[in-house]
Amino acid sequence: MATIEAQLEAARKNLLEISLTNPLVSFKPRQKNKQRTIRLSVTAIADVYETLVLKEDALGFLAMPDPPPSPKGLTGVHSAETEDADETDEMPDPLFEKKQTDRAMQSFSIRVKLDKQLGMLDEGAQTVLEEKGYNVLYLVLGLLEWNEEDDKKKTLLAPLVLIPVELVRGKGASAWKIRWTGEEIRTNIALQARLREKGVEIPEWIGSDSRDDATSYLAAVSSAVERMQTWRVLPDSYLDFFDFARRILLDDLDPKAWHGGVSPADHPLLKAILAPTEGGKQYTGFQESDSDSRLKLTELFHVVDADPSQIAAIEDVKAGYNLVVEGPPGTGKSQTIVNMIAELMAEGKSVLFVCEKIAALSVVHDRLNSAGLGSFCFELHSRKVTTKSVVQELQSAVMEQQRVEPSMEEYAELERIRGDLNTYASVLRKPMGKTGMTPYQLYQQKQAATHEFEQRGKSIPRVRLGMPESWEATQI
């Protein structure tokens, strides 16, 4: 069996998609959705980088002027062919409204098409953000034009500087702007890994708070590929979707990212999954039937309802077991997670709750808020989290008043009520007399007989039996 380190390295390679189907390796703006990909004319990359990243200001968009009137003298009417036509690689200067300014970038689209493109980009980016909780919209500054050794005639493009951005729409039409999300600008590691196979090492992105960071990086890449005669760095710019979600997993599994002389291979959970041994902790688990007999109310901190199967899962987590809970929608998984968090908080533990979709995070967060535990929640997944909001949230948590726990008399009353209910349930399941039947079964028979007589429109006769507990079922 392969070592844990080898298995983790294989997992990292699987996560790193370096085939030509990955737009980070082979970007194909002409073959992508023409209504979505926006090509921009960035004449001063340093100015754009300084405005967006260093100054954290927003940038607008300049559109091409509308085409000339049709031969019939009609104005303001454009055909579908005009709107959807590919932009040319070289656009004559007179067609531009004006060159790039310190507040806007020039596009290659007419106004009506540009607004449509920006609307589609914003809608798509918001959908991914709401469903998965991460950003996919990036402004590309500079691309590497490269090719494979076996097909030097086929030109490939790969983005180099990718700035995570978001679209903001102001008042009035044509008021779209982009701004930096504040997320880290990263090296295109997919391209880096692909070119490493060819003996070409492109540098890591290192921001230094200089307006020349982007242009310096493009120059460094240009130097790194200088020996590849047909390769070159282009100053082209695009606004499009790129998915870096796997990058986070890659970073987590990278031994270099772990400090203190440890690596992910040393983590007990990964050891249990990738190298299970017979000497590990044997799972006995909490039995559902023991939920009333073994648990005291003073030791339970459920904040929402829980049935015995959910209680068993909660108790297993409290006991330190790692487990997987499966179930279709509506079976109370989110409800169980809320109770798990409350129970672990009561033990003085911190809980990190992660989920693939932001909607599931919101459900749990809302339930914790409803239970009065919202002040103990620290939101990490939202782009709306700012330094100011973090400070305010921490201040609110510190100032939160201590909650008054129920008195022991209230606990005793609850225990008495639970005892009565358990006794009632036990009696219903206990056979009576010589019939061998439980009260639950007898009552079920009585209801079935009553229903039968009602269906026939007759009254059920009443027959009195002396000493019913001495009667056997056949005698009855």
N, C-alpha and C positions, 0 to 999 in steps of 0.2 A: 504493500500500500504506500502511496506517495506521502511524503512528509507534509505537515501542515503548511510549511512555507511554500512548498511546491504547489500545493492545491490553491493557496491564496494568489500566487503569482499567475497560475493558469486562469483564475477567476478575473484577475486584473486584465489579462490579455483579451479575454472574452468581452469584457466591458469596453475595451478600447477598440472601437470600430474604425478601421483604417482602409476599408475598401473604397472604391470609387463611387459607391452609392451614397457615401457620407458627404454632404455638402461642405463640410469643413475640410475635406480633402479634395473634392472636385465640385466646385461651385458652378452651377449652370444657370445663370440668370435668364438666358434666352429660352431655356426649356422649362423653367419654373412658371408659376402662375403670373402671367404678364400683368394682371390686374393688382398683384400684390407686391412683387419686387419693384423697388423704386431705385432707379439709378440717379446719382447725384453728381454734379460737377463741383468738386472741392478743389479750388485753385490754391488754397493755403491750408494745408493739413494742420500746421502748428496753430493757426488761429482757431480752427474748429476745436481742437483738443483743449486749448487754453480756455475757451468759452465754456465748453460743456463740462470738463473735468476739474480744471483748476479753479475757475470762477463759479462753477456750478450754476451757470445761467442757461436759459432755454434758447434754442435756435429755431427759427421759422423756416419756411420753404418759399422759394420763388418759382413760379410756373413759367413755361414758355408762353408766348403770346398766341392767341387763337389763330388758326389758319386763315388765309385770305378768303373773302366771300366767294361763293360758288359762281360759275359762269352766268347763272340766271340772275345774279345780283342779290341773292339772299344772304343775309348776315346772321350770325349767331346760330347757324345750323351746322352740325357736324355729323358725318356718317359714322357708322360703327367701325368701318374700316379705318377712318382717321383716328378714332379714339384708341383702337386696339393695335394700331400699327407699332412695330418694333421701333425703338429709338435707334438712330444711326450712331455709329461709333464717333463720328466727328460732326459736331453741330456748329454751323456758322455763327459767329458772334452776333450778327444783327438780329438773330431770332430770340436771343435772350432778353428778358425784361431788363435785367442788369446783372452784373457779375456778383459773385459771393460777397456778402457784407459781413460785418462782425455780429449781425443779428439774424442772418438767414443764409441758407444754402440754395444754390440754383439746381433745379430738377430738369429732367429731360421730358417732362410731361406737360400738356396743356392743362389749364386750371381745372376744367371739369373732370378730366381723368385723374389728376393729382388728388383732388378731394376724395374721389371714389377709392383710389388706392390707399390713401391714409385711413379712411374709414374702415376698410377691410383689414388693414394691418392692426388697427386698434381693437377691432372686434375679436380677431383671432388671438391677439396677445392676451386680452382680458379673459377669454374663454380658458386658455391654458392656465393662467394665473389663478382663476377661481377653482378650476378642477384639480390642478396639481400643485399650485402654490409656488411656482417659480417662473421667472421671466425668460422669454425666448426671443425677444425683439432686440436686435443689435444693429449698431451703425458700424459698417465696415470701412476702415481707412487703409487702403492699400491691399493689393492682392499679389500673390506670386504666380507668375505664368510659368508653367513647367510641363514636362512630358515624360512619358515612359521611354526607356531605352529601346524597346522593341517597336515603338510607334512614335517616332519623333515628329511626324507630321500632325499628330493629334494634340492640339494645345489644351492644357488643363489649367484651371484657375483655382486658387485656394486663398481664403481670407487670412490676413495677417493680424491687424489690430482690430479687435472687436470690442466695441464699447456698449455695455448693456444700457439700453435707453427705454423710456416710456413716452407715449404720445399724450399730449395734453391739448384739449380743444378750448380755445377762448370764446369770447362772445362774438357773434356774427359768423358769416360764412368765411371760409378760407382762412381760418384762424388757428390752424394746427401748428403745434410746436413739439419739439422733442427735448427731453432733458435726461441727464445721466441719472440712473437709479441709485447710484452710490455703491453698487456692488463692485466686486473686484474685477479688474481687467486682467484676463488670463492669457497665457500662451496657448496657441492652437496646438494642443498636444497630439491630436489625431494626425495632423500634418507632420508634426515633429517626429512621431513614431514611424510614419510612412517613409519619410525621407531618410531616416536613420538606416533603414534597410538598404538604401542606396549609397550609404557612406556619406551622406550629407547631414550635417548637424546645424540646425537653425537655433539661434540663441533663445534663451528664456526672456520673457517680458519682465522688466524691472522698472517700475515707475519711480521717478526721482523728484516729482513735483516741479518739473521743468516744462515749459511750453514746447520744448523740442523733444519730449519723450517719444512721441509717435514717429516723427521724422527720423530721429536717431535710430529707433528700432528698425524702421524700413531700410535705412542705410546699412545696419548691421546684418540684416538678412541678405541684402544685396551682396555684401562682401562674402557671406557664407556660401552663396551659390555661384560665386564668380567663375569658378572653374567649369561649371556646367554651361557650355557655350550658348545653348538656346534658351536658357532660363533668364528671367528678368523680373524685377519688381515693378508693378504698375501703380500709379497714384490714384487708381479708380476708387470710387466710393459707392456703396449700396446700403439700402435699408431693407432688412429682411429678417426671417426667422432662422435661428440656429439653436439647437438643443444641447445644452451643456449639463444636463441632469446627471449623466453617468460620471461626470468629472468629480462630483462630490464623493461618490462611492470609491472611485479610483484613489482619491486623496486619503480616504479613511483606511484603505487597505495598503497604503504605502508605508513600509516600515520606517522610512526616513522621516515621516511626519510624526512618529511616536517618540516621546522623550523619556528620559530616565532609564535608558538601557533596556526598555521593553519594546515589544513589537506586537502586532495583532495576533501573531501565532501564540503568544503567551496568554491571551485572554481565555479564561476558563470556559466561557460560553462557546467560543470557536473550537476549543479543544473537545468539548462535549459533542459538537456537531461533526467535526472533521476527523477526530480520532477518538471515538468512544471506547471506553475500557470497561471490563467487567467489575473493576473496583470502584466504579462511580457510585454516586448516591442512588440507591434503589428507590424507585417510585412506589409509594404505598397509596398516597392520595387520601383525600377527605371524602368520606361516604355521604351521599346526599341524605340518607336516612338518619344521620347523626346530627343534622343541623339544629334540632331542638334540644336534644339530650346533652350534647357536648359544649354548646356555646352559651355563654352568659350574656345577657343584654348589656351589662356594664362593660363588656369587652368588644362590643360590636359598634361600628361607626358607619353603618350604611346611611347614605343620604337619599337614596331612591329605593324603590321596592326591589326585592330580590327573591327569586324562587330557590328551592333546594339545589338545583343544578348550578345556578349562578353562584350561590353561596359556596358550593364545593370548589368552584374555580377560584373564587376570591381567597378562600382559606389555603388553597395550594400555593398561591402567589405569596401569601403572608408567611408560609412555611419555607419559602426560598426556592421553590421548584420553578424551572423554566418550562413553559408549556405553550401549546398552540390550541386555540379555541376556534372551532369551525361552526358555521351555522348560516342558514339563508337569511336574507333581510327580514327584519321584524322579530328576530328571536332574542333581542335584548343584549347584543354584544356591546353597544355603546353604553348602555345602562350599567353593564357589569364593569366596564372600564372605569366609569365614574365612581362606582363603589370601591374599586381597587385603589384608585388614587386617594380617596378619602381615608381608607383604612391605612395605607402606607404613610399618609401625612400624619395620622394619629400616632404612628410609631416614630415620628420625628424624621422620616426619610424624605428625600427629594425625588421627584418623579419626572423623567423626560418622556413625554408622549409624542410620538412621531407617526405620521400617516402619509400615504402616497397622495391622497386627495385632500384638499383644503376643506372641502365640505364636511368630511368626517371629523376633522379637527374642530370645526365650528360647532358641530353638534355636541361634542363632549364639553367644549368650553362654555357653551350656553347652559348646559345642565349644571355645571359646577357653579356658574353664576346664580342660577335659580336656587341652588342649595345654600347660597351664602358664602361660597368658597372662592368667589371671583377675585377677591383681593389677594389671594395666595397664588394666583396664576400669573406667570410672566410670559407674555407673548413674544415669540421669537420668529415666527414664520411670516409675519406681515411686513411688506415694504413700507407700511405707514409708521412702523416703529422708528422713532427718532431719538436722539440723545435726550431731548427735552421730555418726551413722553416716558422714557425709561426712568428718568429721575423722578418724575411726578408719580409714576406707578410704584416705585420703591418707597417714596415718601408716604403714599397712601397706605401701603402695607404696614409700614412701621407704626403709623398713627392709628391703625385699626384697633378698636377696643377689644379686650378679651371677651370671649363669649361665655355666657353663664351656662354651666352644665346642669342637666336635670338633677334634682335632689335624690337622695337614696330612697326616700319614701315613694317618689315617682317610679324609680326603677323597681321597687318591691311590688308596686301595684301592677306594673307591666308584666313582671314575672308571674304574678297570681293569675292575671288574665290569660297569659300564654299557657299556664298550667291547666286552667279550666278548658281551654280550647283543645289542648292536646289530649286531655282525658276524654272529652266528648268524641274526638276523632278515634281514639282507641276503642271506646265502647261501641261505636258504630261498626268497627271491624271485628268485634269479638262474637263468636257464635253463642246463641242463647238456648238454654235448656237442652232438650234431646233432639231438637230439630236439626242441629248441625248448621243452621243458617244464621247469618249476622243480621242485626237490625237493618242494615243498609239493604241487604237482599230481600228481607221481608217487606220493607217499605216499597222496594221496587216492584215486588209482586202485587202489592196492594194497588199501586198506581196503575200497573198494567191491567188489572182486573177492572178497576174503576173506568178506565178508558174504553175497555171492551164493552161494558154495559152501556156507557154513554153513546157509543157508536151504534148500538142496536136500539137506542131509544128506550131503554128499560132502567128501572131502579135496582141498585145492587142490594140484595138481601143482607140483613145483619144477623149473624149466628153467633151466639155467645158460647164460649168453651170454658169450662171450669178448669182451673189449674193448667193454663196453656203451656207452662214450662215443662210439664210432664209428658206432653204429646210428642210423638215422633212424626216425622214427615209423612210416612205412609198412612198413619192413623188420620192425620189431618186431611 
